[in-house]
């Protein structure tokens, strides 16, 4: 028996117009959110941010999911570029300083992994208005069991997408009120997100082609 495709176990039917369409016909939008150092804020600033965040959550009539993704940072390309600059550097002092910096960074890498974090907010829209009795995580991504695919006709999709867009606008406004910069992921960014998530090793050596080079349904 051949190995099953990862796609078979994902609850994502397709990605269309910056939207995840799940196999049950519901939609998801993903917002990339910036971060700031909460510990550096004064007590009054911290209390104001917490109050604004609570207010945003209390205003929502639907669930959202906050996802924190940690990734090992690949700085090989950055260091290779510095090595090339050091090689052609005519100022001997700058050349030595650059080489020392490269050596220092490579030593740090050998001592431990340099990690980067990204923060996402997943906004749902379910036409049925119910998420059933599934667990919170599986409500959004349903990673553990393939389901029957429900195809959305364009007219219905546009209607559902309009409702989802309203929710994205509300959530983005609330996030902005707590000094976070929200950016909704477009189709290409969504594809790249899942490609990198489920192919962490391959994605480092084989980047995803540009959207125009992929054969996908729009």
N, C-alpha and C positions, 0 to 999 in steps of 0.2 A: 504494500500500500504506500503510495507516495505521501510526502509530507504535506500537511494542509497549509494553505496560504494564510498569512497573518490577517489579510483582509476578511477572510471567512469568519473570523472570530470578533471582528470589530462591529460595532453597532452603527457604523457610518455607511450609508448607502451611496452618497455622492457629495461632492463639494461644488456648490453652484452660487455664483454671484455673492461671494464673500460669506457664504452660509454653509454650515454643516447640516445636511439632511440625514436624519437617522432612519433606520429601517422600519421604524414604527410610524413614520410620517411626520414626526416632530422636528423642530428646527433648533439650532444652536448658533449663537454668535460668540466669538472669543475676543476679549479685549485685553491687550497688553497694557500693563499698568507700571508706571515708574515707582520708585521707592524713595524714601528719605529717612535720615537717621532720627528716629523718634527719641532716642536717648539724649540727643543734643538739644532738644527743645526744652524751654522753660516749663515749669509745672503748669502755669496758666495755659501755655500753648498746647501742652499735652492734653489737658482737660478739654480744651476747645475742640481739638481734633477728634478725641474719643466721642464727645457729645455729637459732633457733626456726623461721624460714622454711624453712631447708634440711630440718629435721626434718619439717615439714608436707609438703613436696614428696615426700620419700622415703617417707612413709607412704601416699601415694596410689597406687592401682593403675590409674589411668586418667589420661588427659591433661586438662588444663584450659587455658584460654586467658585471658591477661590483656590487656585492651583499654584503651588510654588515648585518650580522646576530647577534643580541643581545640576549643573553640567561642569565637567572638567574643561577648563579653558585651554585651548590649543594656541600657543603663542609661537609655534615653530616658524610660521610665515613672517611674523613680526621680527623674530630674532635673525632669520635669514636675510631680511631686508637690512637690518642693522649691520650684519656682517659684510654685505655688499657695499654699504656706505663707508664702513671702516676701511675696506680694501682700496677704495678710490680716494680716500681722504688724504689731502696733501699736507694738512696741518698735523704735524707729528703729535703734538699734545692732545688734540681732539681725537686723533686715531687711537692713542693709548687709552684715553678715557672711555671711548666707545667700546673698545675691546674688553676693558675691565668691567664695564657695565654688563656686557653680554655674558662674560664669565660668571658674574655675580647672579644674574637671572637664571642661568642654567644650573647653578648650585642650589638655588632656591627650589627649582623644579624637582631636583633629585631628592630633596628633603621631604617634600609633600606635594600633593595635588593642589593646584590653584583652581578654585571653584568660582563659578559665576552663577548668579541666581536670577531667574526671571519670574515675574508675577503675572498671572492671568486671572481674569474673571470670566466665567462662562455664563452666558445669559440664555435662558431657554424660552421656547414658545411651543406649547403643545395644543393643537387645535381641539383636542378632546377635553382640555381643561383639567385633566387628571393625570397623575404620574403613577397611579396604582399603588401596589404594596412593595415595589422593589426597593432595595437599599439606596441610600442617597447617591453613592458613587455610580452605581449601575444605572440610575435614572438618567445620568448624563452621558455616559459612554458605553455602558453595557458591554464590557470587554470580554466576558467569560462565556457567552453563549450566542451562537449565530441565530438570527431571527429572520422571519419572512420579510422580504423587502416590499415596502409600499411605495409605488411610483407616484410622484406628484405631478399632475398636469400643470402647465405653466400658469394658467389662470389662478389656480388654487395656491400655487407656490408664491406668486406675486402678492396675493392677499395675505398669506401667512407671513411673508417676508416684511410686509409693511407693518404688521403688528409687532414683529420682532424688532424692527428698527425703532419703534417707539420705546420699547423697553431698553434697548441699547442707549438711546438718547437720555432716558431717565437715569440709568445707572452711571453713564459717563458724567452727567451733570453732578450727581452725588459724589462721585470720586474726585471731581475737580474741586468740590467744596472742601475736601480734606487734603488739599494741596498735592494731589496725585494727578499725573498726566495720562489720561486714558487714550489709547489708539486701537480702533477696531482692526483686527487682522483681515486683510483682503484674501482673495482666493489663493494667490501664490504663497502668501505667508502661512496660510492654514496648511497647504500641502507640505511646505517646508517643515512646519512644526511637527507634523505627524511622521514625516520621513525621518527627521532627526531623532524623534522620540523612539521609534521602533527599529531604527538602524543606527545606533550610536557609534558603532565601530566603523561601519561602511561610510557613514556620512562624513567622517573626518578625512577620508582619502578619496571619496567619490561624491563631490557636491551634487545636489539636485540640479538638473538642467533648468533653464529658464522656462517660464510658463508657456511661451510660444512654441517651445520645442517639445512639449509634452502633448500626447494624444489623450485629451480628456473631453468630457461632455461639458458644454457650457449652457 
